[in-house]
Amino acid sequence: MVDKKAFWKSGHKPSLFSSFLYFDISFMIWILMGPLIVVIASDFPMDAAQKAKLVALPILGGSILRLVLGFMTDHIGPKKTGQIGMLVTMIPLIWGWKFVDSLTELHFVALLLGVAGASFAAALPLASRWYPPQYQGLAMGIAGAGNSGTVLTTLFANRLAQHFGGWEAVFGLALIPIAIVFVIFTIFAKESPNQPAPKKLSEYGQVLKQKDAWLFCLLYGVTFGGFVGMSNYLTIFFNTQYGLSAIQAADFTTICVIAGSFFRPVGGWLSDKLGGIRVLMALYVGAGVMLASISLLPPLYVVSTLLFLGMMCLGAGNGAVFQLVPQRFGKEIGIMTGIVGAAGGVGGYFLPLILGSLYQSTGSYTPGFLILSAIALLSMLMLAFIQKEWKRTWVGSGGKAKIEGGQAMGS
């Protein structure tokens, strides 16, 4: 049981709150393209593959720039990196609001929105470095809850577009909250006195020589990639397959996004109790079954229920993966967080492309969802195959007990 009074006294509350706000508003901006794509397509006609590409580009940008912001955080500190990140995020917002004249320009805007998606590379270290080891989980959980910003976008973006006369206005309105958060962040966030030494590029190379690093990238590419990819693509799916309006499609997407956002800590908690490998395998099976069922394209309320459960599995899977990563890479956790996080973004980039391209070529979403189901189930089989080696080699401070769960967690 966490002593809440001791927790609040142990760190710096203004920095923790500032980290949450920065993360929340950045995630809100990161997925703007997804919910707005139906409205945008009325100004820039696109086929299914082109829509998928446009909503995938911010995810790709976030994946690449996550490593850039992580490097900056190491060398100039998370506060300065966060300030730069928010200022740069204003560029695509202004561009989309006033100056986009072609689909090509819109692609560049989408890619630059990735700066917002890279925000956790600065936001989480800013919070984490203020708190001692026994409170890291809670501090990271509070700051990381900012991924709920996706809910704000799916719920309000299309309503604002309808009320203010177009999607461009939403980009302009988004400047208001990020400017407010920039001021709050600048005033209240402070660098921790406990700054670790900057990581060298050679250290990243050493980690990537290890097979397990690539395995974790694949695992997170499926869970986080599935969550963020679905968050950006589901508005298209509901609009195309079920004929929902832009607002209705985004509302159904909101329900699914809520499941993925708020079940991440549940995945970590279950992994602590039952074992990370065991929980992650069950979640992959759950996601695979749900995706296979969705491929049958059942009625709207059935498919929305299945998507809610599937996103719940993917969201909880994110927490389960990061319950395992520190046990294998405890000394390199900072580096691995950046690498694995970037891999998650790559997974999210490919998901819309799979669904959109296959729909374009076949006229049905069935093949795309079947492939996604197969990927989830293959991830479970890969994990089942590798777990024996992990349980044998993860020794030291109770490594085997930790990944198997149970009472040993408290020892």
C-alpha positions, 0 to 999 in steps of 0.5 A: 500500500502506497503512503500517499502523504509520503508520496506527495512529500517525496517529490515535486507536485508542480512538476508532476502536474505539469508533466501530466498536462504536457502529456495530455494535451500532446496526445490530444493533438497527436491524433487530430487527423484520425477523428477529423479524417472524414471531414478532411476528406470532403475537402481533399477527396481520398480513397481508402488507402490514402485516408489510411496513409494520412492518419498513419503519418502522425504515428510514424512521426511520433515514433521517429521523433521520440528518439530525437526528444529522448536524446534531447532530454538526456542532454539538455533536460526534460523541461527545456525539451518539453518547451521546445516540443510544444513550440514545434507542435504549434507549427503544424497547427498553424500550418493546418489552420491557415496555409494548407492548399493541397493533400501533399502539404497535409501529409507534411502537417500530419508528419509534424504532428508526430512531435506531439506524439513524442512528448512522453520522451520528455514528460515521463522523465521530468516526473520520474526523476523527482521521485524515489524508486519506491514511488516510481510506479505511481509517479509514472502512472500519474504522468502517463495518464496523459494518454487519456488526451486521445479521448478529448480529441475523439469526443470533441474534434468533429463537434468543434469542426461542425460548430466552427465551420471546418476542420481547419478551425480545430487546428487553430483552436488547439493552439489555445490549450497548448499555449496555456499548458506551455505557460503553466509548464514554463512556470511550474515545472522544474528540473530534478537535481537528480539528473542522470548522465547523458546516454551515449549513442554507443549505449543504444547500439549495445542494447540493440545487439541483444535479441531480447531488445528486439523481442520487446520491440515486437511485443510493444509494437503489437500492443501499443501499436494496436492501441494508437493505430486503432485510435487513429483509424476507427473513425474511418472504419465506423464511417465506411463500414456502418455509414455513421456521420463523422461525429457518430463515428468519433463517438464510437471510437471514443468508447473504444479509446477509453478502454485502451487508455484506462486499462493500461495500469490494470495490465501492470497491476495484474502482471505484478500479481499473476506474472507478466508473461502469463498476463501478456499471453492471455491478453494477446489471445483475447485481442486475437479472438476479438479481432477475428470476431470483428472480421465477421463484420457483425452489427454495429453494437456487437462490433463496438462491444468487441472493439471495446474488449479488444482495445481493453486487451491491447491497453492492458498489454501495454502495462504488461510489457512494461512490467517485464522490460525493467526486469530484463533491462533494469540498468538500461531502462531509460534507453529501452523505454525510448527504443521500445516506445519508438517500436510501438509507434512503428506498429501503430503506423502499419496498422492503418495501412494494413486495414486501408490498403486491404479494404482498397484492394478487396472492398472488405475489412475482413482480410485486414482484421484477420491479419491483425488477429493472426499477428496477435496470436503469433505474438502469443505463440512467440512469447510461449516459445521464449518464456522458458529461456526467460524464466531460466536466465532472468535470475538475480533479484527474484527475476523468475519469481517476478515474471511468474507472479504470485507471492514472491513479488513481495519478497 
